[in-house]
Amino acid sequence: MKRFYQFFTFVFVALAVVACGDKNADLKADLQAFDAATEQNGNLAEIQKFQTELMSAATPEDQAVIFNKIADKYKEIKASVEGLKIKTAEAKALQGKFTSGFDDFIKLMTDSAIYVVTPPTAEQQQALVTLQQQATTKLLEAAQGIQTLKEQVEKK
């Protein structure tokens, strides 16, 4: 009977080690998928290019077009992140944060496209500032979450 318990304990420990190893591999794969999704088709490089163009736009209408182009690129990134087949709970939580942050940021860009042509009211201006803070916070928290998970994967 004692051997049975020893064997059972050994099998349990072995399964626990294998399960942790698989989870770490799944988490690593999830993090690589996030990296690929956010860099897909050079979207971030294009967004940086648009931001540079925004600074030199001649008219508010030109700025509105650029704000909408930026929003479109963020829509592509959001769709890529939403389409990821995430396996781990930790990464799924970050996927939700990124998606929510991208939603806010897309709205911020589309609202900015409107308000650059037609100045906002004081109330709209305040809502825009709040939306900017909210979007920035969500995306920053998601990015920090990715970094934390990467550090955890490296330690294991």
N, C-alpha and C positions, 0 to 999 in steps of 0.2 A: 504494500500500500504506500509505503514511504517513497518507493521508486516512482510510483504513479504520480504522486504529488510533485516530485522533483521534475519528472518529465513534463507534466502539465505546466509547471512554473517556467521551465525552459522554453516551451512552445509559446507561452504567453509573452515572455520577454522578446523572443525572436519576432513574433508578429508585431509587437509594439515598435521595435526598431525598424522593421520593414515599412510599417505604416508611416512612421515619421519621415523616413527616407523618401517615400513616394510623395508625401505632402510637400516636402522641401523642393522636390523636382517639379511638382505641379506649380508651386508658388513661383519658382524661377521661370518656368514657361509662361505663367501669367504676366510676370513683370516684363519679359521680353516681348510679349504680345502688346503690352501697353506702349513700349518704346516704338515698336514698328507701327502701331496705329497712329501715334501722334506725329511721326515723321513721314507718314505715307505720302508719296508723290511730292515730297518737298513742300508741303503746305506751310510749315513754319517759316521756311525761307521766303516763300511768297508773301506771307503776312508781314514779315519784316520789310520786304520791298515796298509793300503797300503803305506801311507806316512812314517810310521815307518819302514816298510820293505825296502822302497826306500833308506833310510839312511844306511841300512846295506847290501845292495845288493853288491855281490862280483864282478860282471862284468858289463860293460856297456850294454851288451845284457840282463842281468837280470833286469837292470834298465828300459830298453826299454819295457820289458814285463809288468813291474809294471806301467809304465806311461800309457800303453794301457789299463790295468785293471782299472786304475783311470778314464780314458776317457770313458770306457764302463759304469761305475757306474754313471758318470755324464749324459751319454746318457739316462740311465734309469730314473734319476731324471727329466731330461728335458722332456721326454715323459710323465711323470706323471703330470708335471706342464702344459704342452700343452693340456693334456686331461681333465683338470678341466673345469667344467661347471660354469664359473664365471658369476655372475649376475650384478655386479656394474661396472660402468665405471672406477672408481678409481682402482679397483682390476684388471680389464682387462689391464689397462696401465702397472701395475706391472707385470702381466703375460708376456707381451711383453718384458719388460726389463729383466726379469729372463731368458726367452727363448733366447734372443739375447746374454746375458752374458754367458749362458751355451754353446751356439754355439762357442763363442770365446774361452772359457775355454777348451772345447773339442778339438778344433784345437790346442790350446797351448799344451795340453798333447800329442796329436798325433805327433805334430812337435817335441816336446821334445824327444819322443821315437826315432825319426829318428836321431836327432842331438846328442843324447847321444852316439850313435854308430858311426855316421859320423859327425865330427865337422862341424858346419855351417860356411859359409863365413861371413865376416864382415856385409854385407848387410842382410843376413839371421838372424844374431845375433840381429841386430837392429830391424828387423821386429818382432822377437820373443819378445824382450823387450817391444816394442810398443803394441803387442798383449796382453802381460801379464798385462800391465797397463790398457789397454782398458777393458779387461775381469774383472779385479779386480774392476775397477771403476763402471762398469755396475752392477755387483753383489752387491757391497756395496750400491749403490744407491737404488737398489731394496729392499735390506734388511732394509735399513733405511726407505724406503717408507712403508714397512710392519709395522715397529715399530710405525711410525707416525699414520697410520690408526688404529692400535690397541689402541693407546692412545686416538684417537678421539672416538672410540667405547666405551671405558671405561668412558669417560666424559659424554656421552649421557645417 
